[in-house]
Amino acid sequence: ILGGTPEENAAAIHALFDGAEGAYRDIVLLNAAAALIVADKADDLKSGVAMAREAIDSGAAKQTLAKLVAVSNGQIA
């Protein structure tokens, strides 16, 4: 998937975390699942996708992104 400008990419991830469906979400779920397997947090793609889906749908991923943004902007030490 080809990314866009930083503003377009930020809008896409915020839309995803706000419930947008489609190919962008699918590839994010697959990439997250692969990362979870590499980190020994998931045994296979199916369970990794389920974990990633739960993180997005529960709002946990959005909260983590907000914390990362705050830290990178110097708002949190």
mmCIF file of the N, C-alpha and C atoms, coordinates in Angstrom:
data_MODEL
# 
_entry.id   MODEL 
# 
loop_
_atom_site.group_PDB 
_atom_site.id 
_atom_site.type_symbol 
_atom_site.label_atom_id 
_atom_site.label_alt_id 
_atom_site.label_comp_id 
_atom_site.label_asym_id 
_atom_site.label_entity_id 
_atom_site.label_seq_id 
_atom_site.pdbx_PDB_ins_code 
_atom_site.Cartn_x 
_atom_site.Cartn_y 
_atom_site.Cartn_z 
_atom_site.occupancy 
_atom_site.B_iso_or_equiv 
_atom_site.pdbx_formal_charge 
_atom_site.auth_seq_id 
_atom_site.auth_comp_id 
_atom_site.auth_asym_id 
_atom_site.auth_atom_id 
_atom_site.pdbx_PDB_model_num 
ATOM 1   N N  . ILE A 1 1  ? 0.860   -1.172  0.000  1.00 0.00 ? 1  ILE A N  1 
ATOM 2   C CA . ILE A 1 1  ? 0.000   0.000   0.000  1.00 0.00 ? 1  ILE A CA 1 
ATOM 3   C C  . ILE A 1 1  ? 0.902   1.229   0.000  1.00 0.00 ? 1  ILE A C  1 
ATOM 4   N N  . LEU A 1 2  ? 0.644   2.102   -0.918 1.00 0.00 ? 2  LEU A N  1 
ATOM 5   C CA . LEU A 1 2  ? 1.406   3.334   -1.028 1.00 0.00 ? 2  LEU A CA 1 
ATOM 6   C C  . LEU A 1 2  ? 0.859   4.363   -0.050 1.00 0.00 ? 2  LEU A C  1 
ATOM 7   N N  . GLY A 1 3  ? 1.738   4.916   0.747  1.00 0.00 ? 3  GLY A N  1 
ATOM 8   C CA . GLY A 1 3  ? 1.330   5.956   1.682  1.00 0.00 ? 3  GLY A CA 1 
ATOM 9   C C  . GLY A 1 3  ? 1.214   7.296   0.987  1.00 0.00 ? 3  GLY A C  1 
ATOM 10  N N  . GLY A 1 4  ? 0.762   8.268   1.734  1.00 0.00 ? 4  GLY A N  1 
ATOM 11  C CA . GLY A 1 4  ? 0.624   9.616   1.200  1.00 0.00 ? 4  GLY A CA 1 
ATOM 12  C C  . GLY A 1 4  ? 1.473   10.581  1.992  1.00 0.00 ? 4  GLY A C  1 
ATOM 13  N N  . THR A 1 5  ? 1.002   11.786  2.081  1.00 0.00 ? 5  THR A N  1 
ATOM 14  C CA . THR A 1 5  ? 1.691   12.794  2.884  1.00 0.00 ? 5  THR A CA 1 
ATOM 15  C C  . THR A 1 5  ? 1.530   12.438  4.360  1.00 0.00 ? 5  THR A C  1 
ATOM 16  N N  . PRO A 1 6  ? 2.336   13.018  5.232  1.00 0.00 ? 6  PRO A N  1 
ATOM 17  C CA . PRO A 1 6  ? 2.144   12.763  6.661  1.00 0.00 ? 6  PRO A CA 1 
ATOM 18  C C  . PRO A 1 6  ? 0.713   13.057  7.119  1.00 0.00 ? 6  PRO A C  1 
ATOM 19  N N  . GLU A 1 7  ? 0.128   14.118  6.580  1.00 0.00 ? 7  GLU A N  1 
ATOM 20  C CA . GLU A 1 7  ? -1.245  14.471  6.961  1.00 0.00 ? 7  GLU A CA 1 
ATOM 21  C C  . GLU A 1 7  ? -2.241  13.413  6.480  1.00 0.00 ? 7  GLU A C  1 
ATOM 22  N N  . GLU A 1 8  ? -2.040  12.920  5.262  1.00 0.00 ? 8  GLU A N  1 
ATOM 23  C CA . GLU A 1 8  ? -2.924  11.875  4.730  1.00 0.00 ? 8  GLU A CA 1 
ATOM 24  C C  . GLU A 1 8  ? -2.773  10.582  5.518  1.00 0.00 ? 8  GLU A C  1 
ATOM 25  N N  . ASN A 1 9  ? -1.537  10.229  5.861  1.00 0.00 ? 9  ASN A N  1 
ATOM 26  C CA . ASN A 1 9  ? -1.299  9.016   6.634  1.00 0.00 ? 9  ASN A CA 1 
ATOM 27  C C  . ASN A 1 9  ? -1.895  9.125   8.033  1.00 0.00 ? 9  ASN A C  1 
ATOM 28  N N  . ALA A 1 10 ? -1.772  10.292  8.653  1.00 0.00 ? 10 ALA A N  1 
ATOM 29  C CA . ALA A 1 10 ? -2.370  10.503  9.976  1.00 0.00 ? 10 ALA A CA 1 
ATOM 30  C C  . ALA A 1 10 ? -3.885  10.389  9.900  1.00 0.00 ? 10 ALA A C  1 
ATOM 31  N N  . ALA A 1 11 ? -4.482  10.973  8.869  1.00 0.00 ? 11 ALA A N  1 
ATOM 32  C CA . ALA A 1 11 ? -5.937  10.886  8.703  1.00 0.00 ? 11 ALA A CA 1 
ATOM 33  C C  . ALA A 1 11 ? -6.369  9.441   8.503  1.00 0.00 ? 11 ALA A C  1 
ATOM 34  N N  . ALA A 1 12 ? -5.585  8.670   7.753  1.00 0.00 ? 12 ALA A N  1 
ATOM 35  C CA . ALA A 1 12 ? -5.927  7.267   7.499  1.00 0.00 ? 12 ALA A CA 1 
ATOM 36  C C  . ALA A 1 12 ? -5.888  6.450   8.784  1.00 0.00 ? 12 ALA A C  1 
ATOM 37  N N  . ILE A 1 13 ? -4.863  6.647   9.614  1.00 0.00 ? 13 ILE A N  1 
ATOM 38  C CA . ILE A 1 13 ? -4.772  5.860   10.846 1.00 0.00 ? 13 ILE A CA 1 
ATOM 39  C C  . ILE A 1 13 ? -5.848  6.282   11.835 1.00 0.00 ? 13 ILE A C  1 
ATOM 40  N N  . HIS A 1 14 ? -6.175  7.571   11.880 1.00 0.00 ? 14 HIS A N  1 
ATOM 41  C CA . HIS A 1 14 ? -7.257  8.014   12.763 1.00 0.00 ? 14 HIS A CA 1 
ATOM 42  C C  . HIS A 1 14 ? -8.596  7.447   12.287 1.00 0.00 ? 14 HIS A C  1 
ATOM 43  N N  . ALA A 1 15 ? -8.825  7.415   10.985 1.00 0.00 ? 15 ALA A N  1 
ATOM 44  C CA . ALA A 1 15 ? -10.054 6.825   10.452 1.00 0.00 ? 15 ALA A CA 1 
ATOM 45  C C  . ALA A 1 15 ? -10.120 5.342   10.798 1.00 0.00 ? 15 ALA A C  1 
ATOM 46  N N  . LEU A 1 16 ? -9.000  4.654   10.668 1.00 0.00 ? 16 LEU A N  1 
ATOM 47  C CA . LEU A 1 16 ? -8.946  3.233   11.016 1.00 0.00 ? 16 LEU A CA 1 
ATOM 48  C C  . LEU A 1 16 ? -9.321  3.034   12.481 1.00 0.00 ? 16 LEU A C  1 
ATOM 49  N N  . PHE A 1 17 ? -8.716  3.833   13.358 1.00 0.00 ? 17 PHE A N  1 
ATOM 50  C CA . PHE A 1 17 ? -8.986  3.691   14.782 1.00 0.00 ? 17 PHE A CA 1 
ATOM 51  C C  . PHE A 1 17 ? -10.402 4.131   15.146 1.00 0.00 ? 17 PHE A C  1 
ATOM 52  N N  . ASP A 1 18 ? -11.047 4.888   14.268 1.00 0.00 ? 18 ASP A N  1 
ATOM 53  C CA . ASP A 1 18 ? -12.438 5.299   14.484 1.00 0.00 ? 18 ASP A CA 1 
ATOM 54  C C  . ASP A 1 18 ? -13.439 4.355   13.822 1.00 0.00 ? 18 ASP A C  1 
ATOM 55  N N  . GLY A 1 19 ? -12.962 3.218   13.294 1.00 0.00 ? 19 GLY A N  1 
ATOM 56  C CA . GLY A 1 19 ? -13.867 2.195   12.793 1.00 0.00 ? 19 GLY A CA 1 
ATOM 57  C C  . GLY A 1 19 ? -13.922 1.993   11.296 1.00 0.00 ? 19 GLY A C  1 
ATOM 58  N N  . ALA A 1 20 ? -13.072 2.674   10.528 1.00 0.00 ? 20 ALA A N  1 
ATOM 59  C CA . ALA A 1 20 ? -13.088 2.501   9.072  1.00 0.00 ? 20 ALA A CA 1 
ATOM 60  C C  . ALA A 1 20 ? -12.727 1.059   8.707  1.00 0.00 ? 20 ALA A C  1 
ATOM 61  N N  . GLU A 1 21 ? -13.426 0.529   7.729  1.00 0.00 ? 21 GLU A N  1 
ATOM 62  C CA . GLU A 1 21 ? -13.180 -0.822  7.225  1.00 0.00 ? 21 GLU A CA 1 
ATOM 63  C C  . GLU A 1 21 ? -12.502 -0.728  5.864  1.00 0.00 ? 21 GLU A C  1 
ATOM 64  N N  . GLY A 1 22 ? -12.007 -1.837  5.370  1.00 0.00 ? 22 GLY A N  1 
ATOM 65  C CA . GLY A 1 22 ? -11.474 -1.873  4.016  1.00 0.00 ? 22 GLY A CA 1 
ATOM 66  C C  . GLY A 1 22 ? -10.061 -2.427  3.949  1.00 0.00 ? 22 GLY A C  1 
ATOM 67  N N  . ALA A 1 23 ? -9.449  -2.249  2.776  1.00 0.00 ? 23 ALA A N  1 
ATOM 68  C CA . ALA A 1 23 ? -8.128  -2.816  2.506  1.00 0.00 ? 23 ALA A CA 1 
ATOM 69  C C  . ALA A 1 23 ? -7.062  -2.272  3.457  1.00 0.00 ? 23 ALA A C  1 
ATOM 70  N N  . TYR A 1 24 ? -7.140  -0.986  3.779  1.00 0.00 ? 24 TYR A N  1 
ATOM 71  C CA . TYR A 1 24 ? -6.154  -0.392  4.694  1.00 0.00 ? 24 TYR A CA 1 
ATOM 72  C C  . TYR A 1 24 ? -6.203  -1.099  6.048  1.00 0.00 ? 24 TYR A C  1 
ATOM 73  N N  . ARG A 1 25 ? -7.393  -1.306  6.568  1.00 0.00 ? 25 ARG A N  1 
ATOM 74  C CA . ARG A 1 25 ? -7.541  -2.014  7.848  1.00 0.00 ? 25 ARG A CA 1 
ATOM 75  C C  . ARG A 1 25 ? -7.010  -3.440  7.735  1.00 0.00 ? 25 ARG A C  1 
ATOM 76  N N  . ASP A 1 26 ? -7.347  -4.099  6.637  1.00 0.00 ? 26 ASP A N  1 
ATOM 77  C CA . ASP A 1 26 ? -6.913  -5.484  6.451  1.00 0.00 ? 26 ASP A CA 1 
ATOM 78  C C  . ASP A 1 26 ? -5.392  -5.609  6.486  1.00 0.00 ? 26 ASP A C  1 
ATOM 79  N N  . ILE A 1 27 ? -4.693  -4.713  5.790  1.00 0.00 ? 27 ILE A N  1 
ATOM 80  C CA . ILE A 1 27 ? -3.233  -4.800  5.761  1.00 0.00 ? 27 ILE A CA 1 
ATOM 81  C C  . ILE A 1 27 ? -2.638  -4.424  7.110  1.00 0.00 ? 27 ILE A C  1 
ATOM 82  N N  . VAL A 1 28 ? -3.250  -3.488  7.809  1.00 0.00 ? 28 VAL A N  1 
ATOM 83  C CA . VAL A 1 28 ? -2.780  -3.145  9.158  1.00 0.00 ? 28 VAL A CA 1 
ATOM 84  C C  . VAL A 1 28 ? -2.940  -4.352  10.082 1.00 0.00 ? 28 VAL A C  1 
ATOM 85  N N  . LEU A 1 29 ? -4.070  -5.036  9.994  1.00 0.00 ? 29 LEU A N  1 
ATOM 86  C CA . LEU A 1 29 ? -4.288  -6.222  10.824 1.00 0.00 ? 29 LEU A CA 1 
ATOM 87  C C  . LEU A 1 29 ? -3.264  -7.307  10.515 1.00 0.00 ? 29 LEU A C  1 
ATOM 88  N N  . LEU A 1 30 ? -2.986  -7.543  9.233  1.00 0.00 ? 30 LEU A N  1 
ATOM 89  C CA . LEU A 1 30 ? -2.006  -8.567  8.859  1.00 0.00 ? 30 LEU A CA 1 
ATOM 90  C C  . LEU A 1 30 ? -0.598  -8.193  9.317  1.00 0.00 ? 30 LEU A C  1 
ATOM 91  N N  . ASN A 1 31 ? -0.219  -6.946  9.134  1.00 0.00 ? 31 ASN A N  1 
ATOM 92  C CA . ASN A 1 31 ? 1.109   -6.512  9.577  1.00 0.00 ? 31 ASN A CA 1 
ATOM 93  C C  . ASN A 1 31 ? 1.242   -6.595  11.095 1.00 0.00 ? 31 ASN A C  1 
ATOM 94  N N  . ALA A 1 32 ? 0.204   -6.188  11.799 1.00 0.00 ? 32 ALA A N  1 
ATOM 95  C CA . ALA A 1 32 ? 0.232   -6.273  13.261 1.00 0.00 ? 32 ALA A CA 1 
ATOM 96  C C  . ALA A 1 32 ? 0.305   -7.729  13.704 1.00 0.00 ? 32 ALA A C  1 
ATOM 97  N N  . ALA A 1 33 ? -0.438  -8.599  13.034 1.00 0.00 ? 33 ALA A N  1 
ATOM 98  C CA . ALA A 1 33 ? -0.406  -10.026 13.360 1.00 0.00 ? 33 ALA A CA 1 
ATOM 99  C C  . ALA A 1 33 ? 0.995   -10.589 13.170 1.00 0.00 ? 33 ALA A C  1 
ATOM 100 N N  . ALA A 1 34 ? 1.642   -10.229 12.075 1.00 0.00 ? 34 ALA A N  1 
ATOM 101 C CA . ALA A 1 34 ? 3.009   -10.697 11.830 1.00 0.00 ? 34 ALA A CA 1 
ATOM 102 C C  . ALA A 1 34 ? 3.955   -10.197 12.917 1.00 0.00 ? 34 ALA A C  1 
ATOM 103 N N  . ALA A 1 35 ? 3.807   -8.947  13.319 1.00 0.00 ? 35 ALA A N  1 
ATOM 104 C CA . ALA A 1 35 ? 4.645   -8.396  14.387 1.00 0.00 ? 35 ALA A CA 1 
ATOM 105 C C  . ALA A 1 35 ? 4.401   -9.129  15.703 1.00 0.00 ? 35 ALA A C  1 
ATOM 106 N N  . LEU A 1 36 ? 3.159   -9.462  15.979 1.00 0.00 ? 36 LEU A N  1 
ATOM 107 C CA . LEU A 1 36 ? 2.835   -10.194 17.209 1.00 0.00 ? 36 LEU A CA 1 
ATOM 108 C C  . LEU A 1 36 ? 3.444   -11.595 17.197 1.00 0.00 ? 36 LEU A C  1 
ATOM 109 N N  . ILE A 1 37 ? 3.495   -12.227 16.033 1.00 0.00 ? 37 ILE A N  1 
ATOM 110 C CA . ILE A 1 37 ? 4.130   -13.544 15.917 1.00 0.00 ? 37 ILE A CA 1 
ATOM 111 C C  . ILE A 1 37 ? 5.630   -13.420 16.175 1.00 0.00 ? 37 ILE A C  1 
ATOM 112 N N  . VAL A 1 38 ? 6.271   -12.456 15.541 1.00 0.00 ? 38 VAL A N  1 
ATOM 113 C CA . VAL A 1 38 ? 7.714   -12.244 15.719 1.00 0.00 ? 38 VAL A CA 1 
ATOM 114 C C  . VAL A 1 38 ? 8.041   -11.954 17.182 1.00 0.00 ? 38 VAL A C  1 
ATOM 115 N N  . ALA A 1 39 ? 7.148   -11.247 17.865 1.00 0.00 ? 39 ALA A N  1 
ATOM 116 C CA . ALA A 1 39 ? 7.354   -10.901 19.277 1.00 0.00 ? 39 ALA A CA 1 
ATOM 117 C C  . ALA A 1 39 ? 6.922   -12.019 20.224 1.00 0.00 ? 39 ALA A C  1 
ATOM 118 N N  . ASP A 1 40 ? 6.552   -13.169 19.665 1.00 0.00 ? 40 ASP A N  1 
ATOM 119 C CA . ASP A 1 40 ? 6.084   -14.314 20.463 1.00 0.00 ? 40 ASP A CA 1 
ATOM 120 C C  . ASP A 1 40 ? 4.860   -13.993 21.308 1.00 0.00 ? 40 ASP A C  1 
ATOM 121 N N  . LYS A 1 41 ? 4.002   -13.107 20.802 1.00 0.00 ? 41 LYS A N  1 
ATOM 122 C CA . LYS A 1 41 ? 2.750   -12.776 21.485 1.00 0.00 ? 41 LYS A CA 1 
ATOM 123 C C  . LYS A 1 41 ? 1.570   -13.504 20.856 1.00 0.00 ? 41 LYS A C  1 
ATOM 124 N N  . ALA A 1 42 ? 1.751   -14.008 19.630 1.00 0.00 ? 42 ALA A N  1 
ATOM 125 C CA . ALA A 1 42 ? 0.706   -14.762 18.933 1.00 0.00 ? 42 ALA A CA 1 
ATOM 126 C C  . ALA A 1 42 ? 1.351   -15.991 18.308 1.00 0.00 ? 42 ALA A C  1 
ATOM 127 N N  . ASP A 1 43 ? 0.584   -17.072 18.243 1.00 0.00 ? 43 ASP A N  1 
ATOM 128 C CA . ASP A 1 43 ? 1.106   -18.322 17.693 1.00 0.00 ? 43 ASP A CA 1 
ATOM 129 C C  . ASP A 1 43 ? 0.981   -18.413 16.181 1.00 0.00 ? 43 ASP A C  1 
ATOM 130 N N  . ASP A 1 44 ? -0.006  -17.713 15.616 1.00 0.00 ? 44 ASP A N  1 
ATOM 131 C CA . ASP A 1 44 ? -0.246  -17.791 14.179 1.00 0.00 ? 44 ASP A CA 1 
ATOM 132 C C  . ASP A 1 44 ? -0.968  -16.531 13.715 1.00 0.00 ? 44 ASP A C  1 
ATOM 133 N N  . LEU A 1 45 ? -1.121  -16.397 12.381 1.00 0.00 ? 45 LEU A N  1 
ATOM 134 C CA . LEU A 1 45 ? -1.764  -15.200 11.839 1.00 0.00 ? 45 LEU A CA 1 
ATOM 135 C C  . LEU A 1 45 ? -3.190  -15.036 12.332 1.00 0.00 ? 45 LEU A C  1 
ATOM 136 N N  . LYS A 1 46 ? -3.923  -16.133 12.433 1.00 0.00 ? 46 LYS A N  1 
ATOM 137 C CA . LYS A 1 46 ? -5.324  -16.041 12.860 1.00 0.00 ? 46 LYS A CA 1 
ATOM 138 C C  . LYS A 1 46 ? -5.433  -15.426 14.254 1.00 0.00 ? 46 LYS A C  1 
ATOM 139 N N  . SER A 1 47 ? -4.643  -15.916 15.187 1.00 0.00 ? 47 SER A N  1 
ATOM 140 C CA . SER A 1 47 ? -4.716  -15.367 16.546 1.00 0.00 ? 47 SER A CA 1 
ATOM 141 C C  . SER A 1 47 ? -4.125  -13.958 16.598 1.00 0.00 ? 47 SER A C  1 
ATOM 142 N N  . GLY A 1 48 ? -3.101  -13.703 15.797 1.00 0.00 ? 48 GLY A N  1 
ATOM 143 C CA . GLY A 1 48 ? -2.525  -12.367 15.745 1.00 0.00 ? 48 GLY A CA 1 
ATOM 144 C C  . GLY A 1 48 ? -3.500  -11.339 15.204 1.00 0.00 ? 48 GLY A C  1 
ATOM 145 N N  . VAL A 1 49 ? -4.226  -11.711 14.147 1.00 0.00 ? 49 VAL A N  1 
ATOM 146 C CA . VAL A 1 49 ? -5.241  -10.812 13.596 1.00 0.00 ? 49 VAL A CA 1 
ATOM 147 C C  . VAL A 1 49 ? -6.325  -10.552 14.638 1.00 0.00 ? 49 VAL A C  1 
ATOM 148 N N  . ALA A 1 50 ? -6.729  -11.587 15.351 1.00 0.00 ? 50 ALA A N  1 
ATOM 149 C CA . ALA A 1 50 ? -7.759  -11.421 16.383 1.00 0.00 ? 50 ALA A CA 1 
ATOM 150 C C  . ALA A 1 50 ? -7.278  -10.463 17.475 1.00 0.00 ? 50 ALA A C  1 
ATOM 151 N N  . MET A 1 51 ? -6.024  -10.595 17.877 1.00 0.00 ? 51 MET A N  1 
ATOM 152 C CA . MET A 1 51 ? -5.476  -9.705  18.901 1.00 0.00 ? 51 MET A CA 1 
ATOM 153 C C  . MET A 1 51 ? -5.403  -8.265  18.393 1.00 0.00 ? 51 MET A C  1 
ATOM 154 N N  . ALA A 1 52 ? -4.960  -8.100  17.160 1.00 0.00 ? 52 ALA A N  1 
ATOM 155 C CA . ALA A 1 52 ? -4.865  -6.758  16.579 1.00 0.00 ? 52 ALA A CA 1 
ATOM 156 C C  . ALA A 1 52 ? -6.245  -6.136  16.430 1.00 0.00 ? 52 ALA A C  1 
ATOM 157 N N  . ARG A 1 53 ? -7.206  -6.927  15.977 1.00 0.00 ? 53 ARG A N  1 
ATOM 158 C CA . ARG A 1 53 ? -8.581  -6.434  15.817 1.00 0.00 ? 53 ARG A CA 1 
ATOM 159 C C  . ARG A 1 53 ? -9.134  -5.969  17.159 1.00 0.00 ? 53 ARG A C  1 
ATOM 160 N N  . GLU A 1 54 ? -8.891  -6.732  18.201 1.00 0.00 ? 54 GLU A N  1 
ATOM 161 C CA . GLU A 1 54 ? -9.371  -6.361  19.534 1.00 0.00 ? 54 GLU A CA 1 
ATOM 162 C C  . GLU A 1 54 ? -8.712  -5.065  20.008 1.00 0.00 ? 54 GLU A C  1 
ATOM 163 N N  . ALA A 1 55 ? -7.417  -4.918  19.752 1.00 0.00 ? 55 ALA A N  1 
ATOM 164 C CA . ALA A 1 55 ? -6.715  -3.694  20.157 1.00 0.00 ? 55 ALA A CA 1 
ATOM 165 C C  . ALA A 1 55 ? -7.297  -2.473  19.457 1.00 0.00 ? 55 ALA A C  1 
ATOM 166 N N  . ILE A 1 56 ? -7.634  -2.616  18.185 1.00 0.00 ? 56 ILE A N  1 
ATOM 167 C CA . ILE A 1 56 ? -8.219  -1.499  17.440 1.00 0.00 ? 56 ILE A CA 1 
ATOM 168 C C  . ILE A 1 56 ? -9.653  -1.252  17.887 1.00 0.00 ? 56 ILE A C  1 
ATOM 169 N N  . ASP A 1 57 ? -10.453 -2.307  17.912 1.00 0.00 ? 57 ASP A N  1 
ATOM 170 C CA . ASP A 1 57 ? -11.881 -2.149  18.201 1.00 0.00 ? 57 ASP A CA 1 
ATOM 171 C C  . ASP A 1 57 ? -12.160 -1.710  19.633 1.00 0.00 ? 57 ASP A C  1 
ATOM 172 N N  . SER A 1 58 ? -11.283 -2.068  20.564 1.00 0.00 ? 58 SER A N  1 
ATOM 173 C CA . SER A 1 58 ? -11.479 -1.687  21.970 1.00 0.00 ? 58 SER A CA 1 
ATOM 174 C C  . SER A 1 58 ? -11.045 -0.249  22.254 1.00 0.00 ? 58 SER A C  1 
ATOM 175 N N  . GLY A 1 59 ? -10.309 0.337   21.327 1.00 0.00 ? 59 GLY A N  1 
ATOM 176 C CA . GLY A 1 59 ? -9.782  1.681   21.549 1.00 0.00 ? 59 GLY A CA 1 
ATOM 177 C C  . GLY A 1 59 ? -8.378  1.693   22.132 1.00 0.00 ? 59 GLY A C  1 
ATOM 178 N N  . ALA A 1 60 ? -7.840  0.518   22.462 1.00 0.00 ? 60 ALA A N  1 
ATOM 179 C CA . ALA A 1 60 ? -6.506  0.451   23.062 1.00 0.00 ? 60 ALA A CA 1 
ATOM 180 C C  . ALA A 1 60 ? -5.432  0.977   22.112 1.00 0.00 ? 60 ALA A C  1 
ATOM 181 N N  . ALA A 1 61 ? -5.533  0.648   20.838 1.00 0.00 ? 61 ALA A N  1 
ATOM 182 C CA . ALA A 1 61 ? -4.539  1.123   19.867 1.00 0.00 ? 61 ALA A CA 1 
ATOM 183 C C  . ALA A 1 61 ? -4.585  2.643   19.747 1.00 0.00 ? 61 ALA A C  1 
ATOM 184 N N  . LYS A 1 62 ? -5.784  3.197   19.743 1.00 0.00 ? 62 LYS A N  1 
ATOM 185 C CA . LYS A 1 62 ? -5.940  4.653   19.650 1.00 0.00 ? 62 LYS A CA 1 
ATOM 186 C C  . LYS A 1 62 ? -5.337  5.335   20.878 1.00 0.00 ? 62 LYS A C  1 
ATOM 187 N N  . GLN A 1 63 ? -5.544  4.758   22.054 1.00 0.00 ? 63 GLN A N  1 
ATOM 188 C CA . GLN A 1 63 ? -4.974  5.323   23.283 1.00 0.00 ? 63 GLN A CA 1 
ATOM 189 C C  . GLN A 1 63 ? -3.450  5.259   23.256 1.00 0.00 ? 63 GLN A C  1 
ATOM 190 N N  . THR A 1 64 ? -2.909  4.148   22.761 1.00 0.00 ? 64 THR A N  1 
ATOM 191 C CA . THR A 1 64 ? -1.460  4.005   22.673 1.00 0.00 ? 64 THR A CA 1 
ATOM 192 C C  . THR A 1 64 ? -0.872  5.017   21.700 1.00 0.00 ? 64 THR A C  1 
ATOM 193 N N  . LEU A 1 65 ? -1.539  5.225   20.571 1.00 0.00 ? 65 LEU A N  1 
ATOM 194 C CA . LEU A 1 65 ? -1.082  6.234   19.613 1.00 0.00 ? 65 LEU A CA 1 
ATOM 195 C C  . LEU A 1 65 ? -1.093  7.623   20.250 1.00 0.00 ? 65 LEU A C  1 
ATOM 196 N N  . ALA A 1 66 ? -2.133  7.937   20.992 1.00 0.00 ? 66 ALA A N  1 
ATOM 197 C CA . ALA A 1 66 ? -2.220  9.248   21.647 1.00 0.00 ? 66 ALA A CA 1 
ATOM 198 C C  . ALA A 1 66 ? -1.059  9.442   22.622 1.00 0.00 ? 66 ALA A C  1 
ATOM 199 N N  . LYS A 1 67 ? -0.701  8.397   23.354 1.00 0.00 ? 67 LYS A N  1 
ATOM 200 C CA . LYS A 1 67 ? 0.434   8.479   24.280 1.00 0.00 ? 67 LYS A CA 1 
ATOM 201 C C  . LYS A 1 67 ? 1.741   8.679   23.517 1.00 0.00 ? 67 LYS A C  1 
ATOM 202 N N  . LEU A 1 68 ? 1.906   7.958   22.417 1.00 0.00 ? 68 LEU A N  1 
ATOM 203 C CA . LEU A 1 68 ? 3.112   8.093   21.607 1.00 0.00 ? 68 LEU A CA 1 
ATOM 204 C C  . LEU A 1 68 ? 3.246   9.506   21.049 1.00 0.00 ? 68 LEU A C  1 
ATOM 205 N N  . VAL A 1 69 ? 2.148   10.057  20.572 1.00 0.00 ? 69 VAL A N  1 
ATOM 206 C CA . VAL A 1 69 ? 2.155   11.427  20.053 1.00 0.00 ? 69 VAL A CA 1 
ATOM 207 C C  . VAL A 1 69 ? 2.525   12.407  21.164 1.00 0.00 ? 69 VAL A C  1 
ATOM 208 N N  . ALA A 1 70 ? 1.948   12.217  22.342 1.00 0.00 ? 70 ALA A N  1 
ATOM 209 C CA . ALA A 1 70 ? 2.246   13.112  23.464 1.00 0.00 ? 70 ALA A CA 1 
ATOM 210 C C  . ALA A 1 70 ? 3.721   13.049  23.845 1.00 0.00 ? 70 ALA A C  1 
ATOM 211 N N  . VAL A 1 71 ? 4.278   11.852  23.886 1.00 0.00 ? 71 VAL A N  1 
ATOM 212 C CA . VAL A 1 71 ? 5.700   11.699  24.218 1.00 0.00 ? 71 VAL A CA 1 
ATOM 213 C C  . VAL A 1 71 ? 6.563   12.340  23.140 1.00 0.00 ? 71 VAL A C  1 
ATOM 214 N N  . SER A 1 72 ? 6.239   12.099  21.882 1.00 0.00 ? 72 SER A N  1 
ATOM 215 C CA . SER A 1 72 ? 7.063   12.641  20.799 1.00 0.00 ? 72 SER A CA 1 
ATOM 216 C C  . SER A 1 72 ? 6.968   14.163  20.702 1.00 0.00 ? 72 SER A C  1 
ATOM 217 N N  . ASN A 1 73 ? 5.882   14.725  21.208 1.00 0.00 ? 73 ASN A N  1 
ATOM 218 C CA . ASN A 1 73 ? 5.722   16.182  21.221 1.00 0.00 ? 73 ASN A CA 1 
ATOM 219 C C  . ASN A 1 73 ? 6.257   16.816  22.501 1.00 0.00 ? 73 ASN A C  1 
ATOM 220 N N  . GLY A 1 74 ? 6.851   15.997  23.378 1.00 0.00 ? 74 GLY A N  1 
ATOM 221 C CA . GLY A 1 74 ? 7.428   16.511  24.610 1.00 0.00 ? 74 GLY A CA 1 
ATOM 222 C C  . GLY A 1 74 ? 6.416   16.820  25.689 1.00 0.00 ? 74 GLY A C  1 
ATOM 223 N N  . GLN A 1 75 ? 5.180   16.341  25.527 1.00 0.00 ? 75 GLN A N  1 
ATOM 224 C CA . GLN A 1 75 ? 4.137   16.608  26.511 1.00 0.00 ? 75 GLN A CA 1 
ATOM 225 C C  . GLN A 1 75 ? 4.225   15.672  27.704 1.00 0.00 ? 75 GLN A C  1 
ATOM 226 N N  . ILE A 1 76 ? 4.888   14.536  27.518 1.00 0.00 ? 76 ILE A N  1 
ATOM 227 C CA . ILE A 1 76 ? 5.073   13.556  28.586 1.00 0.00 ? 76 ILE A CA 1 
ATOM 228 C C  . ILE A 1 76 ? 6.548   13.177  28.601 1.00 0.00 ? 76 ILE A C  1 
ATOM 229 N N  . ALA A 1 77 ? 7.140   13.173  29.779 1.00 0.00 ? 77 ALA A N  1 
ATOM 230 C CA . ALA A 1 77 ? 8.569   12.824  29.883 1.00 0.00 ? 77 ALA A CA 1 
ATOM 231 C C  . ALA A 1 77 ? 8.755   11.334  29.945 1.00 0.00 ? 77 ALA A C  1 
# 
